[in-house]
Amino acid sequence: MAAPRSCGLWSYARAMRSYRFPGLRSSWPRSLLSARLLSQEKPAPETHFGFETVSEEEKGGKVYQVFESVAKKYDVMNDMMSLGIHRVWKDLLLRKMHPLPGTQLLDVAGGTGLAWVLGDAEELPFDDDKFDVYTIAFGIRNVTHIDQALQEAHRVLKPGGRFLCLEFSQVNNPLISRLYDLYSFQVIPVLGEVVAGDWKSYQYLVESIRKFPSQEEFKEMIEDAGFQKVTYESLTSGIVAIHSGFKL
């Protein structure tokens, strides 16, 4: 889902990185070079892509493919899946933010905005202590290293700056949780196939929500990144939550 309009925009897309091997000379015979590389290989770190286990290097590309696939029907599907409630959630985020004229706002993974920047949320190309507010809506669960993205959010905020995150969370009512699971796994992928011609991307959507930390767990991650006065508000029985923290 897209975030509300803002003064700045950071894309969700993660740049693919290339690696160099220090100490290896190009003048070496290829066979020797290959043998040395193979001997130095270590198992690639793994993470999750929905319920699938993938290497960390794969995840960025897979997430990018999902959003490339769903882009044309993105807003229509958001309205259909949430019955329009996602607009209310975003309005509540804006009310908490309460931006004033001159506010320096970085909106990460928003999908809309006035100034576009494409890059990596784990390595923001901005100076330290630059922004008054950092927001991210329905994007942080797609980041490979959430802890690094949170540290970067802390770095680019000015002292006194505010972090705000709107994200799917953990339903706190057992009955609603069962109904929500039924709707998520049985209806949303079908809607994705019928409306957008894409079952797999919306299957990933519901799986990625289930893999995201609970409200309390995510609160602790935000605190570990250096934020203080961290709070959260659960909305719609915990289907989503708004987390807030300050750089003090």
N, C-alpha and C positions, 0 to 999 in steps of 0.2 A: 504494500500500500504506500502511496506517496505521502510526503509530509506537506504541511502548509507552506504557502509562499513565504519567502524570507529575503533578507538582505544578501545572503550568500548561499552558495550551494556546493556541496561536496558529493561527488558521485560514489555510489556503492562499488563501482567496478575496481577490482584489484589488479594492479599491473603485474604481469608475469615477470619474474626475475631470471637473469642468467647468472651462472656461477663460473668463476675462474678458479683454476687450481694453481696456487702459488708454488713456485719452485719447479714446475714442469717446463722444459724447454722444447720449443717447436722443432728443434733440430734432431730430437731423438727419433729413432725409427718408430713407425706407427705401432708395430707389434709390441715393442717394449712399453710405449706410452699406454696402450690399451691394457696391458697386463698390470701396469702399476695402478691405473685407475680402478681396475676391478679389485685389486688387492686392498684398495683404500675405501671401497664402497661400504657404507653402513646402511642398515635398514632405514628407509625414509620415515620420518615422523608421521603418524597417522592422526586423523581427526574424523569427524562425522559429516556426512552430507545427507541430511535427513536421517534415516535409519541405516544408511549405507556407510561402511567404513572406507575412507579414501585417504590417499596421502595428502599432506598439507599443501603440497604444490599443486595438486589437482583441484582442490576445492575452489580456489579463486576462479578458475576457468569454468567450472561447472555452474557456479552461481551466476557468472556473467551470461552463460548460455540460457539459463532460466529466464533472466530478465529480458534478454534479447527476444526470446520466444513469446513472452506474455505482453510485451510492450504495447502492441496495437490495441489490445482489449483490456488493458490494465485498469483504467478507471471504471469501465463498465462492470468488470468482474468484481472490483472492490465494492461497488454499490450492491451488486447482486448477492455476494457472499455475506455481507454484513447487514443487508437490508438498509443500507445508508447510514448505519450507526457510526461508521468510521469517521464521518464528517463531524459528528458530535465529539468524538474522542479528540480529534485534532483541534477543534475549537477550544476544548478545555485545556489542551496543551498551550495554546496561544494565550489564554487568560492567565495561566500560571506564569508564562514568560513576561507578559505585559511590557513589550518593547516600547521604548520611547524614541523620539527623533534623535538620531546620532548614535543609537545603539549599534555596536559592532557585533554582528551575529553571524556565526558559522553554522549552516544547516547541512548536516552530513547525511547522505543517502536519501535526500528528500525527493528528488524527481522533479521538482520545480524550483524556480528562483530567478534572480536578476543577474547575478554574476556566476558563470559556470566555471568550475575547475574540475578536471578529471585527474584522479590519482588514487592513492592508497590510504585508507583510513588509519592504517597502522603506522604510516610514515607521512604525516601531514607536511606539505611544503610551505609552512608558515612559521614565522618567528615565534619565540616564546612570548607569553604575556601579551597577546595581540587582541583577543576577543573578549567581549563582555558576556556573551551567551553562546553556548554550544548546544545545539539540539540534534537529535537523531530519532527518527520515527520509523518503526518497522524495518530497521536496517541492521542493527547491531548483531542480531542473531545470525546474520549471514557472513559476519567477519570470521576469519579463520582463528585469529588470536584476539579474543575479546579483551583480555587483560591489557594487551598492547594498545588497542584502540582507546581504552579508557585512560591509559597513561598519556597518550597523545592528546586526548581531550583536556586533561589536566595541564599539560605543558603549554598549550596555546591559549589557555584562558588567562586573563589578567587576575591579579590578586583581588578577591571579592567577586570574581566571575562565577557564573552559574552553569551547571550541567543539567540538562533536561533530556530524558529519554522516554519515549512512548513505545512500548513493545508488548507483544502478546505475552501472557503470563500464565499463572496457575489458577484454575477455577477452584474456589474455596467451598463450594456447595456440592456434596456428593451426587445428588440427583441431577443438578444442572451439569455437572461434570460428565455424567454418563450420556446425557442427551447431546452435549457438546461433542463428545467423542463420536457418537453415532452420526451426527451431522457432518463433522469434519471428514471422517474417513469414507462415508457412504454417499455423501451429497456433493461436497466441494470438488473432488476429482471429476465427477460426472458433469457438473456445471462447467468445469474447465474444458472438458472434451467437447461438450455441446456448443458452448459460446466461443471459446478460443481455439478449439481443435487441439488441445494440449492437456492430456491427462497427467503426464509425468511431472510437469512443472508444479501443478497444484497438489499432487501427491507429496512432492518435496515440501511444499508450503506447510501442510499440516504436520508432516514429520518433523520439520525444523522447529515448529512451535513446541512440540513435545520434548525436544532435546534442550530447549532453552532453560536456564536456571529459574527456580522459583523466585518470588518476590524477595524473600529474606536472603537467599543465596546471592542474588544479583546485588542487593544492597551491600553485602559484605565485599563483593568484588569492587564496587565503586569506592568503598572506604579504603580498600587495599591500594587503590590507585592514587590515594592521597586526598580524596575529597572529604569534607567535613559537613556536619549537620545533614547527613543523608537521610532522606525520608522517601516514602512511596505512597501512592494512592491507588488502590485497586478500583477498576471501573467495570461495570457490567458483570458483577460476581467474580471478578478476577480474570475475565477473558483477556483483558489488557491491564497494564499498570503504567503509571507515570512515576518515574524515579527522578529525584532531584538531589543535587549536591552542590556544595560551594567550595571554591578554591580560596582558602583563608591562610 
